[in-house]
Amino acid sequence: MIEYINKQAAIIEMMDNDIDHTQGTDGREVVQILEDMPAADVTPVVHGRWLSIVSYNNTYKCSECGRLLVDIADGLKMVAKHYPYCHCGAKMDSQGEE
């Protein structure tokens, strides 16, 4: 399983342990410090986009789960503004097709 660490916490930990590349620190020491750090609580981001469905006017579909937004007359830019995330969790930051 992939584990992530907080970059700022890692820097602070290295400084607290006097890890300095100019001092010829042993790489095993650095690895041990990193292994001892707790994993950060992160969730991967799923990126999606709203796709215009040509056969249905004013209807948009999530590229990830297929959720439909119906009767959105203001166009894709307004859809993206009012619906930056789909209910499936996808972050709708990619431009769809108008």
C-alpha positions in Angstrom: 0.0 0.0 0.0 1.3 3.5 -0.9 1.9 5.7 2.1 2.3 9.5 1.9 4.0 11.9 4.3 3.7 15.6 4.9 6.5 17.4 3.1 6.8 20.2 5.8 6.7 17.6 8.6 9.6 15.7 6.9 11.7 18.8 6.6 11.1 19.7 10.2 12.0 16.1 11.2 15.2 16.2 9.2 16.2 19.5 10.8 15.3 18.2 14.3 17.6 15.2 13.6 20.5 17.4 12.3 20.3 15.9 8.8 22.4 18.0 6.6 23.7 17.0 3.2 26.9 19.0 3.7 27.8 16.9 6.8 27.9 13.6 4.8 24.9 12.1 6.5 24.4 8.4 5.9 21.4 7.8 3.6 20.2 5.0 5.8 19.7 7.5 8.6 17.4 9.5 6.3 15.4 6.4 5.2 14.9 5.4 8.8 13.6 8.8 9.8 11.2 8.8 6.9 10.0 5.2 7.7 9.4 6.2 11.3 7.1 9.1 10.3 3.4 8.5 10.4 1.6 8.3 7.1 -0.5 11.3 6.1 -4.3 10.9 5.7 -4.8 11.5 2.0 -7.2 10.6 -0.7 -6.4 10.4 -4.4 -8.2 13.0 -6.5 -10.3 11.8 -9.4 -10.4 14.4 -12.2 -13.5 14.5 -14.4 -15.3 16.8 -16.7 -18.9 17.7 -17.6 -19.6 16.5 -21.2 -22.3 18.1 -23.2 -24.8 15.5 -24.5 -25.6 16.7 -28.0 -28.8 14.7 -28.4 -30.3 16.2 -25.3 -30.3 20.0 -25.1 -29.0 21.5 -21.9 -27.9 18.1 -20.5 -24.4 17.3 -19.2 -22.8 14.0 -18.2 -20.0 13.3 -15.7 -17.1 11.7 -17.6 -16.4 9.4 -14.6 -19.7 8.0 -13.4 -22.2 9.1 -16.0 -24.4 11.3 -13.7 -26.7 13.6 -15.7 -27.4 17.2 -15.1 -30.6 18.1 -17.0 -32.0 21.4 -18.0 -28.9 23.5 -17.3 -29.6 26.3 -19.8 -26.6 28.5 -18.9 -24.0 26.4 -20.7 -20.9 24.5 -19.7 -19.1 27.4 -17.9 -22.1 27.8 -15.6 -22.3 24.1 -15.0 -18.6 24.0 -14.1 -19.1 27.0 -11.7 -22.1 25.6 -9.9 -21.1 21.9 -9.9 -17.3 21.8 -9.3 -17.6 18.3 -8.0 -19.8 15.4 -9.1 -21.6 13.4 -6.5 -19.2 10.5 -7.3 -16.4 12.7 -5.9 -14.8 13.6 -9.2 -13.3 17.1 -9.2 -14.7 18.7 -12.3 -11.7 20.9 -13.3 -11.2 19.7 -16.9 -13.0 21.5 -19.6 -15.7 19.6 -21.3 -17.0 20.1 -24.8 -19.7 22.7 -25.3 
